[in-house]
Amino acid sequence: MRNVYIIGAGIHPFGRTEGRSGRDQGVFAVRQAMTDSGLEWSDIECAYGGSAAAGNADIMVNELGLTGLPSINVSNGCATGGSALASARNAIAAGEFDVALAVGFDKHPRGAFNSKPAEYGLPEWYGETGMMLTTQFFALKIQRYMQLHGISRTTLGRVAEKAFRNGEKADHAWRRSQVDLDTILNSPMVNDPLTKYMFCSPAEGAVALILASEKKVKEFGSDAVKIASVAVRTRPAGSFEVFAPAIDIDNGGKPTVLASNAAFEAAGIGPEDIDVAQLQDTESGAEIMHMAENGFCKDGDQEQWLAEGRTEINGKLPVNTDGGCLACGEPIGASGLRQVYENTIQLRGRGGTRQVPGSPKTAYSHVYGAPGLSGVAILER
């Protein structure tokens, strides 16, 4: 397998952009990535991309150019972007292509995500109970975790407070105003124990990454970041995941643990070697659980970590340095690639006021989505 690098990164601001379709936002991000890489559209040899609600990615060739390149549509829930990245990386690593594009975009209406039970192999009664409304599921899951591992509501609030503080420093973030801890904890309850500031919102946005083989990196003289590993895993037996119709008395495995272990093994490093991380934070509880599931701490240690500021930009392990989903919103097709975009920016030293100090050399991203799917990417500089 050949080494693969990110040589171009582009992003369309997340949030709400009236008058611009999700696919047009994708085109914007691709053009920005091409400018960043110094390449032309004709240099791209293959493309992988998709969205959940904004149409197929292959149609973007109408705007970008009819060069005849193979363009594969990807649809994998919240892991759509991560799956596009894995596919593009593997195509180059296998020697089939030397330059590839991974792109994700979306444009969701206001309000909660409204999935249909049948689309996930579930009976109608599951939706009638309200469990297809993901805010209820995530609230129940973090309630259980808090009771098992001694996590307080204050810690949930600290995750959100950090997110908005970091988002203020990121030009592409949607929520760019700080919110203090007291306001977060005392804001309207959505689903106990999660208040309105502890949830992300359906959003719009797009991210594009241009990947290249080592041969092309040398030829182009690119400002390149190496993709050390990529892993995508689905839920094993007994795991308690979104849209799961039941829960085992004895916990089974977790897709995030499987993906994380696979990515670390392929990269030849461990959690202790990571300098900056972007973890799925659909809501505050998700970031807390994913800190442990990805191997960065033990269950329950998050209480101390957040209290001591270990996940702040200047902390031991900066987490979600651009504010994550809480500050950026959740355009499903783009969020996984936004994490990798942010890590690329950090490893290049271009983070501005949110730059992690000390010239980080390794970066970790983790995306999670329905129905229990996780993707991990590790970058090295």
C-alpha positions as CSV (number, residue, x, y, z in Angstrom):
1,M,0.0,0.0,0.0
2,R,1.3,3.4,-1.0
3,N,1.4,6.5,1.3
4,V,-1.3,9.0,0.8
5,Y,-1.4,12.7,1.6
6,I,-3.8,15.6,1.8
7,I,-2.5,18.4,-0.4
8,G,-5.6,20.6,-0.6
9,A,-8.4,21.6,1.8
10,G,-11.4,23.7,1.2
11,I,-14.5,24.5,3.2
12,H,-17.8,26.4,2.8
13,P,-18.9,28.1,6.0
14,F,-21.3,26.1,8.1
15,G,-24.7,27.4,9.2
16,R,-27.3,28.8,6.9
17,T,-26.6,30.3,3.5
18,E,-29.8,31.5,1.8
19,G,-29.9,31.2,-2.0
20,R,-27.1,28.6,-2.3
21,S,-27.9,24.9,-2.6
22,G,-26.0,22.3,-0.7
23,R,-24.4,21.1,-3.9
24,D,-23.3,24.6,-4.8
25,Q,-21.7,24.8,-1.4
26,G,-19.8,21.6,-2.3
27,V,-18.6,23.2,-5.6
28,F,-17.4,26.2,-3.5
29,A,-15.4,23.9,-1.2
30,V,-13.9,22.0,-4.1
31,R,-12.7,25.2,-5.8
32,Q,-11.2,26.4,-2.6
33,A,-9.4,23.0,-2.2
34,M,-8.0,23.3,-5.7
35,T,-6.7,26.8,-5.0
36,D,-5.1,25.5,-1.9
37,S,-3.4,22.7,-3.7
38,G,-2.5,24.7,-6.8
39,L,-4.2,22.1,-9.1
40,E,-6.7,22.4,-11.8
41,W,-9.9,20.4,-12.1
42,S,-8.4,18.5,-15.0
43,D,-5.7,17.2,-12.5
44,I,-8.2,15.3,-10.4
45,E,-8.3,11.7,-11.5
46,C,-11.3,10.4,-9.4
47,A,-13.8,11.7,-6.9
48,Y,-15.9,10.3,-4.0
49,G,-18.5,12.3,-2.2
50,G,-22.1,12.7,-1.1
51,S,-24.8,14.2,1.1
52,A,-27.8,13.1,3.0
53,A,-30.3,15.7,1.9
54,A,-28.7,17.8,-0.9
55,G,-28.4,15.5,-3.9
56,N,-25.6,13.5,-5.5
57,A,-22.1,14.6,-5.6
58,D,-21.3,13.4,-9.1
59,I,-23.6,16.1,-10.6
60,M,-21.0,18.7,-9.5
61,V,-19.1,18.0,-12.7
62,N,-21.7,20.2,-14.4
63,E,-20.1,23.2,-12.6
64,L,-16.5,21.9,-12.2
65,G,-15.9,20.5,-15.7
66,L,-16.8,17.5,-17.9
67,T,-13.5,15.7,-17.9
68,G,-14.9,12.2,-17.7
69,L,-13.4,11.3,-14.4
70,P,-14.9,8.5,-12.3
71,S,-17.1,10.0,-9.6
72,I,-18.6,7.7,-7.0
73,N,-21.6,8.8,-4.8
74,V,-21.2,7.9,-1.1
75,S,-24.1,7.6,1.3
76,N,-23.3,6.4,4.8
77,G,-25.1,8.6,7.2
78,C,-23.0,10.8,9.4
79,A,-20.0,8.8,8.2
80,T,-20.6,9.9,4.6
81,G,-17.6,12.3,4.5
82,G,-15.4,9.8,6.4
83,S,-16.3,7.0,4.0
84,A,-15.6,9.3,1.0
85,L,-12.2,10.0,2.5
86,A,-11.5,6.3,3.1
87,S,-12.5,5.4,-0.4
88,A,-10.4,8.1,-2.0
89,R,-7.4,7.3,0.2
90,N,-7.7,3.6,-0.6
91,A,-7.9,4.2,-4.4
92,I,-4.6,6.0,-4.2
93,A,-3.0,3.6,-1.7
94,A,-3.9,0.7,-4.0
95,G,-2.1,2.4,-7.0
96,E,-5.2,2.9,-9.1
97,F,-5.0,6.7,-9.1
98,D,-2.5,9.4,-8.0
99,V,-4.8,12.3,-7.3
100,A,-8.3,12.0,-5.8
101,L,-11.1,14.2,-4.4
102,A,-13.2,13.6,-1.3
103,V,-16.1,15.9,-0.8
104,G,-19.1,16.1,1.5
105,F,-21.9,18.7,1.6
106,D,-25.5,19.1,2.9
107,K,-28.4,21.5,3.4
108,H,-30.9,20.5,6.1
109,P,-34.1,22.3,7.0
110,R,-34.5,23.8,10.4
111,G,-35.7,21.5,13.2
112,A,-34.8,18.1,14.4
113,F,-33.6,15.3,12.1
114,N,-36.7,13.2,11.1
115,S,-35.6,9.8,9.9
116,K,-38.2,7.1,9.0
117,P,-38.0,3.7,10.9
118,A,-38.3,1.6,7.7
119,E,-35.1,3.2,6.3
120,Y,-33.2,1.6,9.2
121,G,-35.0,-1.7,9.3
122,L,-37.2,-0.8,12.3
123,P,-40.9,-1.3,12.9
124,E,-43.3,1.7,13.0
125,W,-43.8,1.3,16.8
126,Y,-40.2,2.5,17.3
127,G,-41.0,5.8,15.7
128,E,-44.3,6.1,17.5
129,T,-42.4,5.9,20.8
130,G,-40.4,9.0,19.8
131,M,-37.1,7.1,19.5
132,M,-36.5,8.2,15.9
133,L,-36.2,11.7,17.3
134,T,-32.5,11.4,18.1
135,T,-32.5,13.9,20.9
136,Q,-34.5,11.5,23.0
137,F,-32.1,8.6,22.3
138,F,-29.0,10.6,23.0
139,A,-30.5,11.9,26.3
140,L,-31.3,8.4,27.4
141,K,-27.9,7.1,26.5
142,I,-26.0,9.8,28.4
143,Q,-28.3,9.5,31.4
144,R,-27.3,5.8,31.6
145,Y,-23.6,6.7,31.2
146,M,-23.7,9.4,33.8
147,Q,-25.2,7.0,36.4
148,L,-22.7,4.3,35.6
149,H,-19.6,6.5,35.7
150,G,-20.3,9.5,37.9
151,I,-20.6,12.2,35.3
152,S,-22.3,15.4,36.3
153,R,-24.4,17.9,34.4
154,T,-21.7,20.5,35.1
155,T,-19.4,18.4,32.9
156,L,-22.0,18.3,30.1
157,G,-22.1,22.1,30.4
158,R,-18.4,22.5,30.3
159,V,-18.2,20.6,26.9
160,A,-20.7,23.0,25.4
161,E,-19.0,26.0,26.9
162,K,-15.7,25.0,25.4
163,A,-17.3,24.3,22.1
164,F,-18.7,27.9,21.8
165,R,-15.5,29.4,23.0
166,N,-13.5,27.5,20.3
167,G,-16.2,28.2,17.7
168,E,-15.8,31.9,18.2
169,K,-12.2,31.5,16.8
170,A,-13.2,29.6,13.7
171,D,-14.3,31.5,10.6
172,H,-16.2,28.5,9.3
173,A,-18.2,27.9,12.5
174,W,-21.9,28.7,12.7
175,R,-22.2,29.6,16.4
176,R,-19.5,32.2,17.0
177,S,-20.5,33.7,20.3
178,Q,-19.4,32.4,23.7
179,V,-22.0,31.1,26.1
180,D,-21.2,30.9,29.8
181,L,-21.7,27.8,31.8
182,D,-24.6,29.1,34.0
183,T,-26.6,30.1,30.9
184,I,-25.9,26.6,29.3
185,L,-27.0,24.7,32.4
186,N,-30.1,26.9,33.0
187,S,-31.3,27.1,29.4
188,P,-34.5,25.3,28.3
189,M,-34.4,21.5,28.7
190,V,-34.8,19.6,25.4
191,N,-34.4,16.1,26.7
192,D,-33.2,15.6,30.3
193,P,-30.3,16.0,31.1
194,L,-29.5,17.9,27.8
195,T,-30.4,21.6,27.4
196,K,-30.7,23.5,24.1
197,Y,-27.1,24.6,24.2
198,M,-25.9,21.0,24.6
199,F,-27.3,19.8,21.2
200,C,-26.0,20.5,17.7
201,S,-28.4,21.7,15.1
202,P,-29.1,20.5,11.5
203,A,-27.1,22.8,9.3
204,E,-25.6,23.5,5.9
205,G,-22.0,23.4,4.8
206,A,-19.4,21.6,2.7
207,V,-15.8,20.4,2.8
208,A,-13.5,19.1,0.1
209,L,-10.1,17.5,0.4
210,I,-7.6,16.7,-2.4
211,L,-5.5,13.6,-1.8
212,A,-2.3,12.6,-3.7
213,S,0.3,9.9,-3.8
214,E,3.8,10.5,-2.5
215,K,5.1,10.7,-6.1
216,K,2.7,13.6,-6.8
217,V,3.4,15.3,-3.6
218,K,7.1,15.5,-4.6
219,E,6.1,16.6,-8.2
220,F,3.8,19.3,-7.0
221,G,5.9,20.5,-4.0
222,S,2.8,20.4,-1.9
223,D,2.2,21.5,1.7
224,A,1.2,17.9,2.5
225,V,-0.2,16.1,5.5
226,K,0.1,12.3,5.6
227,I,-3.0,10.1,6.2
228,A,-1.5,7.6,8.6
229,S,-4.6,5.5,8.7
230,V,-8.4,5.4,8.1
231,A,-10.9,2.9,9.5
232,V,-14.7,2.6,9.3
233,R,-16.6,0.0,11.4
234,T,-20.2,-0.9,12.0
235,R,-21.8,-2.0,15.3
236,P,-21.0,-5.4,16.8
237,A,-23.5,-7.6,18.6
238,G,-24.8,-6.2,21.9
239,S,-23.8,-2.5,21.3
240,F,-26.2,0.3,22.3
241,E,-26.3,2.6,19.4
242,V,-28.6,5.2,17.8
243,F,-31.7,3.5,16.3
244,A,-31.0,0.4,18.3
245,P,-34.4,-1.2,19.2
246,A,-33.2,-2.9,22.3
247,I,-30.3,-3.0,24.8
248,D,-28.5,-6.0,26.2
249,I,-28.2,-6.5,29.9
250,D,-24.5,-7.1,29.3
251,N,-22.8,-4.5,27.2
252,G,-21.4,-5.7,23.9
253,G,-18.7,-4.1,21.8
254,K,-18.8,-0.6,20.4
255,P,-18.2,0.5,16.7
256,T,-16.1,3.4,17.9
257,V,-13.8,1.1,19.9
258,L,-13.4,-1.2,16.8
259,A,-12.7,1.7,14.5
260,S,-10.3,3.4,16.9
261,N,-8.3,0.2,17.6
262,A,-8.0,-0.5,13.9
263,A,-6.8,3.0,13.1
264,F,-4.2,3.0,15.8
265,E,-2.9,-0.4,14.8
266,A,-2.6,0.6,11.2
267,A,-0.9,3.9,12.1
268,G,1.5,2.1,14.5
269,I,0.8,4.6,17.4
270,G,-1.5,4.8,20.4
271,P,-3.8,7.4,22.0
272,E,-1.0,8.8,24.1
273,D,0.8,9.9,20.8
274,I,-2.1,12.1,19.6
275,D,-1.6,15.9,19.8
276,V,-5.1,17.1,18.8
277,A,-8.4,15.4,18.4
278,Q,-11.8,16.0,16.8
279,L,-14.5,13.8,18.3
280,Q,-18.2,13.4,17.3
281,D,-20.2,15.7,19.6
282,T,-23.8,15.5,18.3
283,E,-24.5,16.6,21.9
284,S,-22.3,17.2,24.9
285,G,-22.7,13.6,26.2
286,A,-21.4,12.2,22.9
287,E,-18.0,14.0,23.3
288,I,-17.7,12.7,26.8
289,M,-18.5,9.1,25.9
290,H,-16.3,9.2,22.8
291,M,-13.3,10.4,24.8
292,A,-13.3,7.0,26.5
293,E,-14.4,4.9,23.5
294,N,-11.5,6.3,21.5
295,G,-9.0,5.3,24.2
296,F,-8.0,8.8,25.5
297,C,-9.2,8.2,29.0
298,K,-11.1,5.7,31.2
299,D,-14.9,5.9,31.7
300,G,-15.5,8.4,34.4
301,D,-12.2,10.2,34.1
302,Q,-13.9,12.9,31.9
303,E,-15.2,14.6,35.0
304,Q,-11.7,15.4,36.1
305,W,-10.4,16.1,32.6
306,L,-13.0,18.8,31.9
307,A,-12.7,20.3,35.3
308,E,-8.9,20.7,34.8
309,G,-9.2,22.0,31.2
310,R,-7.3,19.1,29.7
311,T,-9.4,19.3,26.5
312,E,-8.9,23.0,26.0
313,I,-6.8,24.3,23.1
314,N,-3.9,24.8,25.5
315,G,-4.6,21.5,27.4
316,K,-3.1,18.1,27.4
317,L,-5.3,16.9,24.5
318,P,-7.2,19.7,22.7
319,V,-10.6,18.3,21.6
320,N,-12.8,19.9,18.9
321,T,-10.7,22.9,18.3
322,D,-13.2,24.6,15.9
323,G,-16.1,24.0,18.2
324,G,-17.2,20.7,16.8
325,C,-20.8,20.0,15.8
326,L,-22.1,22.0,18.7
327,A,-20.6,25.3,17.3
328,C,-20.5,24.4,13.6
329,G,-23.8,22.5,13.3
330,E,-24.4,19.2,11.6
331,P,-24.6,19.0,7.8
332,I,-24.5,15.2,7.8
333,G,-22.5,14.8,4.5
334,A,-19.8,17.3,5.5
335,S,-19.2,16.9,9.3
336,G,-16.7,14.0,9.1
337,L,-14.6,15.8,6.5
338,R,-14.8,19.1,8.6
339,Q,-13.0,17.2,11.3
340,V,-10.2,16.2,9.0
341,Y,-10.1,19.7,7.5
342,E,-9.6,21.1,11.0
343,N,-6.9,18.6,11.7
344,T,-5.1,19.5,8.5
345,I,-5.3,23.2,9.4
346,Q,-3.8,22.4,12.8
347,L,-1.0,20.3,11.5
348,R,-0.1,22.9,9.0
349,G,0.0,25.5,11.7
350,R,-2.7,27.7,10.2
351,G,-5.2,27.7,13.1
352,G,-4.8,31.3,14.0
353,T,-6.2,32.1,17.4
354,R,-7.3,28.5,17.8
355,Q,-4.0,27.0,16.8
356,V,-2.8,24.3,19.2
357,P,0.6,25.3,20.6
358,G,3.8,23.4,20.2
359,S,3.6,22.5,16.5
360,P,1.3,19.4,16.7
361,K,2.5,16.4,14.7
362,T,-0.4,14.0,15.0
363,A,-4.1,14.5,14.7
364,Y,-7.1,12.2,15.3
365,S,-10.7,12.5,14.0
366,H,-13.7,10.4,14.9
367,V,-17.2,10.5,13.4
368,Y,-20.2,8.6,14.5
369,G,-23.6,8.1,13.0
370,A,-26.8,6.1,12.6
371,P,-27.3,3.2,12.9
372,G,-24.1,2.7,14.9
373,L,-21.3,3.5,12.5
374,S,-17.9,5.0,13.3
375,G,-15.0,6.3,11.2
376,V,-11.6,7.3,12.4
377,A,-8.7,9.0,10.5
378,I,-5.2,9.7,11.9
379,L,-3.1,12.3,10.3
380,E,0.7,12.9,10.7
381,R,2.9,15.8,9.8
